[in-house]
Amino acid sequence: MLHRQIDVAGRWTDKGLGWNFEATPRGPVFYHFGRNAGIFKSFALGDPARQIGIVVSTNAASGNLLYPRVVRAATGLDLLAFDV
C-alpha cells in the first residue's frame, strides 16, 4: 500500500495503492484526498519519518480551501498537492 505501484511521467507525485507520495524537505509523506457528492471533502496525511498523521474532514463544498490551512498549521508542511 505504501510502496510506489505506478510511474506517472512528468508528475511530482508517485502513486501507491490508494495513496499519493510526495517528497518534502522533511522526507517523504503519503496522502489521500476525496469528496462525496461534491460537498464532503477530506484529506489524510501520514509522515512516517516523524510518525505523525492527520485527517481533516469537512462538510462544505469549499472544504478544499480549509484543509490545506489546517494541515500546514498542524504539520508545518506546504505540499504541492495543495496547488492542484
Order of alpha helices (4+ residues) and beta strands (2+ residues): beta-beta-beta-beta-beta-alpha
